Amino acid sequence: MSISSEDARHVAGLARLELTDKELRAYTEQLNQILNYARELEKLHTDNIEPTYSSLNTGTLLREDKVCNFTDQAGLLENGPEVAGSSFVVPRIL
């Protein structure tokens, strides 16, 4: 399976990226190279290999959750594509 330039344009639209035709061609080629590499990796036999959850031998490193007050709500809402009052507007799923 390969990605067409229309597929790449659709993905760019989902990411809210505006690409020139030159950028679109470059990204389409790069995405196809990534998919080709993934196809090569699928050929590897990994049946007897244990999963690796971390490359570190120190175990899982998690930070402690801390509650913080965020005072710049307007600044945060500026990042959303659509805002209603003090909330982001998202597409209805169900």
C-alpha positions as CSV (number, residue, x, y, z in Angstrom):
1,M,0.0,0.0,0.0
2,S,1.3,3.4,-0.8
3,I,0.0,6.9,0.0
4,S,-1.3,9.2,-2.7
5,S,-0.8,12.9,-2.7
6,E,-4.5,13.2,-1.9
7,D,-4.0,11.0,1.2
8,A,-1.1,13.1,2.3
9,R,-3.2,16.3,1.7
10,H,-6.0,14.8,3.9
11,V,-3.6,14.0,6.7
12,A,-2.1,17.5,6.5
13,G,-5.6,18.9,6.7
14,L,-6.3,16.8,9.9
15,A,-3.1,18.2,11.4
16,R,-4.1,21.7,10.3
17,L,-1.0,22.1,8.1
18,E,-1.0,24.2,5.0
19,L,1.4,22.7,2.5
20,T,2.7,24.0,-0.8
21,D,2.6,21.5,-3.7
22,K,6.4,21.1,-3.4
23,E,6.1,20.2,0.4
24,L,3.2,17.9,-0.4
25,R,5.2,16.0,-2.9
26,A,8.2,15.7,-0.5
27,Y,6.0,14.5,2.4
28,T,4.1,12.0,0.2
29,E,7.5,10.5,-0.8
30,Q,8.7,10.5,2.8
31,L,5.5,8.8,4.1
32,N,5.8,6.2,1.4
33,Q,9.4,5.5,2.4
34,I,8.3,5.1,6.0
35,L,5.6,2.6,4.9
36,N,8.1,0.7,2.8
37,Y,10.4,0.4,5.8
38,A,7.5,-0.8,7.9
39,R,6.9,-3.5,5.3
40,E,10.5,-4.6,5.6
41,L,10.2,-4.8,9.4
42,E,7.1,-7.0,9.0
43,K,9.3,-9.6,7.4
44,L,11.4,-10.1,10.6
45,H,10.7,-13.2,12.7
46,T,10.1,-12.1,16.2
47,D,8.2,-15.1,17.7
48,N,10.9,-16.0,20.2
49,I,11.8,-12.5,21.3
50,E,10.6,-11.1,24.6
51,P,8.9,-7.7,24.4
52,T,11.1,-4.8,25.6
53,Y,9.2,-2.2,27.6
54,S,12.1,0.0,28.4
55,S,15.7,0.3,27.3
56,L,16.7,1.4,30.8
57,N,17.4,-1.2,33.5
58,T,16.1,1.1,36.2
59,G,12.5,0.2,35.8
60,T,9.7,2.5,35.0
61,L,10.5,6.1,35.6
62,L,7.3,8.0,36.3
63,R,6.9,11.5,37.6
64,E,4.7,12.3,40.5
65,D,1.4,13.9,39.5
66,K,1.0,17.3,41.0
67,V,-2.1,19.5,40.9
68,C,-1.3,23.0,39.6
69,N,-3.5,26.0,39.2
70,F,-3.6,27.3,35.6
71,T,-4.4,31.0,35.6
72,D,-4.1,31.8,31.9
73,Q,-7.3,30.1,30.6
74,A,-7.7,32.6,27.7
75,G,-4.1,31.9,26.6
76,L,-4.8,28.1,26.6
77,L,-8.1,28.5,24.7
78,E,-6.3,30.5,21.9
79,N,-4.7,27.1,20.8
80,G,-8.1,25.6,20.0
81,P,-9.6,25.7,16.5
82,E,-13.1,26.5,17.9
83,V,-14.1,27.7,21.4
84,A,-17.4,28.2,23.0
85,G,-17.3,30.1,26.3
86,S,-14.6,28.5,28.4
87,S,-14.5,25.2,26.5
88,F,-13.1,23.7,23.3
89,V,-15.7,22.7,20.7
90,V,-15.1,19.1,19.4
91,P,-16.9,17.0,16.9
92,R,-19.7,14.9,18.2
93,I,-18.8,11.2,18.2
94,L,-22.0,9.4,19.0
